[in-house]
Amino acid sequence: MLGKLFWTFAKIGAFTFGGGWAMISIIEREIVDKYHWLERDEFLDLLAIAQSMPGILAVNISVVVGDKLRGLKGSIMSSLGTIMPSFLIILLIAMFLTPELITNNPTLSAIFKGIRPVVVALIIAPVFTTARSAGIGLKTAWIPAVVALFIWSKWPVVSNPILYIVLGALVGWYLTARSHKLLNRRKDNKQQ
């Protein structure tokens, strides 16, 4: 299992351009759909934990998934699998490619220009799959849209993402507590 964790995350790390957000849908496909190591709801919960942790999202996801599956050893193996390909690729680029070679070489420039739109798609795709999995539909789609606009606005009072994480947690806690109270009242009314 540890070797499979390492190679799964190494494969993801080697063939994903665009960082952590681009990796989310690929990680979900491998962890949830292919190997069935986690349920989709469980993966979304771990993704929320990974996003709230400081550091690189892809590594955070690998750490929390590895920990859930195999504890500390799973965290180490999955994070090494995520980091190793990028480390080796960057090492090779630093050894053999200079910025001048990349900008002056029409083939390399064309390759990087071709990768850019794919990276954008890889980043956008998990937004839709995560929204669908989180139960965001037409009635609630306005919430992330408004929050994104506020963050994008760069207005100091409302552009801080931490504000929305805290507000989301408080609203989630309040709504859950309220629904539990309503359920308890209904049970009490039925018993009487």
N, C-alpha and C positions, 0 to 999 in steps of 0.2 A: 504493500500500500504506500509506503514512504517513497519508494522509487517511482511509482505511478504518479504520485503527487508532484514530485520533482519534474518529471518529464512532461506532465500535462502543463504545468506553469512555464516550463522552459519553452515548450512549443508556442504557447501563447505569447510569451515575452519576445520570442525570436521573430514572429511574423505579425506583430501588431505595431503599426505606426500611429503616432498621435497621442500617446500617453494613456493614462488610466481610463479616461472616459471611453476611448476607442476600444479598450480591452473588456469592458463590462459585458457587452453582449456575447463576446467570444467565451469569456469565463463562465457566464451563465449557461451557454450552450453545452460546454464541456462538463461542468459540475452538476447542473440540474438535468439537462436533457440527455446527454450521452451516458454519463456514469451513474446518474441518479444518487449521487452522494448526499445531496440536500434537496429538500422540497423548495419550490419557487418562493413561497412566503418566507421560509427560513433564510434563503439567499438574500432576499430583499432586506430582512432585518440585519443580516451581517453586512450588507452593503451600506446601510445607514450607519452602522457602527464604524465601518472603515472610513466613511466620509467625514465622520466627526473627529477622527483621530488626526493629529498633525502628521505631516509627511506625505509621501508619494502614494497616491490612491491605489495604483496597481499593486504595490508592495503591501499596503494596508489590507487590501482585499485578500491577497494570498496569505497573509498572516492570520486573519480571522477565520478564513476557510480552513487552513491547515490546523489551526488550534481546535476548531470545532470537530474536525475529523480524527486527528491523531495527537492532540495536545501540543506540548512544546516542540517535540520532534517534527510533527506535521507542520508547525509554523516555520521552523527553520528550513525544512526541505522545500516547502512551497515558495517561501520568500527567496531562497537561493535560486530556485528554478526561474523565478520572475526576473531576478537581477542579473544572473549570469549571461544570458544572451546579449543584453544591452551593454553590459560591461565589456564583453569581448568585441562587439561590433564597434563601440566607441574607441577601444584600444587599437583596433586595426585601422580605423579612420585616422586616428591621431598619428599612427606610425607611417601611413602611406599616402594619405590625402591632405593636401594643404588647401586653405581657402581659395588661393589663386587657381589651383588645379580644378577645383569644383566649378568656380565661376567662369573660367576660361575654356572649360571642356564642354562643347555643345551637347554631347551625349549625356553626361552627368546632369547638366542643367535641365535637359529635357526630361530625364527620369524624375528629378525632384519636382518639376512642374506638374508632371503626370500624377505624382503621389499626392499632391496637395488636395485636389477635390475628393480623392478617396478617403483621406484623413478626415475631412469635414463630414463625409457620410458616416464614417466609423464613429465619430463623436455624436452625431445626431441620432443614429439608430438606437443606442441604448436609452436615450431620452424617451422615445416612444414605447419601447418594450418595458421600461421601468414604470412609466406612467400607466400603461395597461395593467401590469402586474400589481401596481399599488392601488388599483381601482379608481384611477382618475378618469372620469368620463366627461361628457359634454357639460354636465352640470357643475363640475368642480374644476374644469380646465382653466377657468379664469384665475384661480388662486396662484398657480405657478407662473402664469403669464404676467400677472400684476407684480408679483415678487421679483421676477426677472427684470421687468421694466424699472422698478424702483432701484434694484442693484445696479442696473446699467446706467441709470440717470446720473450717477456720480454726485448726487446731492448728499452731503455728509451725514445728514440726519437719518436718511433712509437707505443709503447705499451699502450699509454694513451687513454682509451675509450672516454674521453671528446673531444679529438681532432677529432674523427670521428663523434661524434654527431654534433659538430660545422661545420665540413666540409659537412656533409650530409645536414644540414639545409641550408648552403650557396649554395650548388649545387642545392637543391630543389627550393630555392628562385630564383636562376638564371634561371633555366630551365623553371619555371613557368612564370617569367617575359618575357623571350624570346618567349615562345609560345603565350603569350598575344600580344606581339608586332607583331608577324607574323600574328596572326588572325586579328589584327587591320589593318595591311598593306593589307591583302587580301580583307577586307571589303572596304577599301579606293579604291583599284584597281577596285573592282566591281562597285562601285558608279561612277567612272569616266568613 
